[in-house]
Amino acid sequence: MGKPTDLVQGTLDLLILKTISLEPKHGWAIAKRIQEVSREALQIQQGSLYPALHRLEQQSCRMAKFYTLTRSGRRQFEKELASWARLSSAINLVIQEA
């Protein structure tokens, strides 16, 4: 069985985009906020966080130093959120099946 810190492929981008949609944050603060909100269940390692931030920056989703969403980033966040909703709903259907 996977550890609670194992993330479904692609969810790190969603978590980052959600976190910076609320207010601009630097990298360490993003990881810390995700950890706090998840009640310590999710601990994002630097080796995962910074490549994800770099990838999002290349997609024009954030700006340097303090990370904030651009218009493109907001659209990406909405797309990731819709995808997550579909995936989590489908997983829930399978788990809840009688």
N, C-alpha and C positions, 0 to 999 in steps of 0.2 A: 504494500500500500504506500502511496506517495506521501511525502511530508507535506504539511499544510503550506510550507513556503514554496512548493512547486507550483508554478503558474501555468495555466493553459496557454499554449502557444499563441502569442499575439496580445495577451492581456496586459503586458507591461506597458505597451504604448497607450492603451486605454486608460490605465491607472495614472500614468504621467499626464496625459491630456486632461483628465478629470481634475487632477490636483492643481494644475496651473490654470485651469479655467476659472477657478475660484479667486486666485490672486497670483501675481508673479512670485516665483521662488527660485533660489539657486539650487544646484543639483543635490547637495546634501540635505537641504530642507525638504525637497521633494520626497526623497527616500524616507526621511524621518516622519513626514506627515502621513505617508502611506502606512508606515509601521504603526503609528499612533492610532489612526482611524481603524485599522484592521485589528486593533487590540493585540498588537505584537505578533499576529499570525503570519503577516507578510513582512519579510525582511529582504529588501532589495540590496543586493551586493553591488559594489562599484563596478565590478566586471560586467554586470548586466545593465546597470543604470546608465553609465556614460556612453556605451555604444548605442543604446536606445535613444538617448538625447541627441547624439550626433546624427543618427538616422533621421530623427524628426526634424532636426535643423536642416538637413539636406532636402527635406520635403517642404521647407519653408513653413514649418509649424511653430517654430519658436525663435526667439532672438537671444543673442549672447548674454552671458553672465547671469542675469536673472531671467528665468524662463517664463515666457508668457505666450499666450496663443495669438497667432496672426489670424486673419480671416480664413486662410487656407487651413490653418490648424483647427479652427472652430469647426469647419466642414469635415475635416478628418475625424475629429472627436465625435461628431454626430453620426458619422458613418460607422466608426468603431463601436459606438454605443448601441446602434441598431443591430449590428452584427452580434454583439454580445447578448443582447436581449433575445435574438432568435436562437442562438446557441444554448443559452442557459435555460430557455423555455423548453427546448427539445430535450435537453438532459433531464430536466425536471419531470417531463412526461414519462421518460423511461424509468426514472427512479421511483415515481409515484404509482407506476402500473401495478394493479392488484394481481 
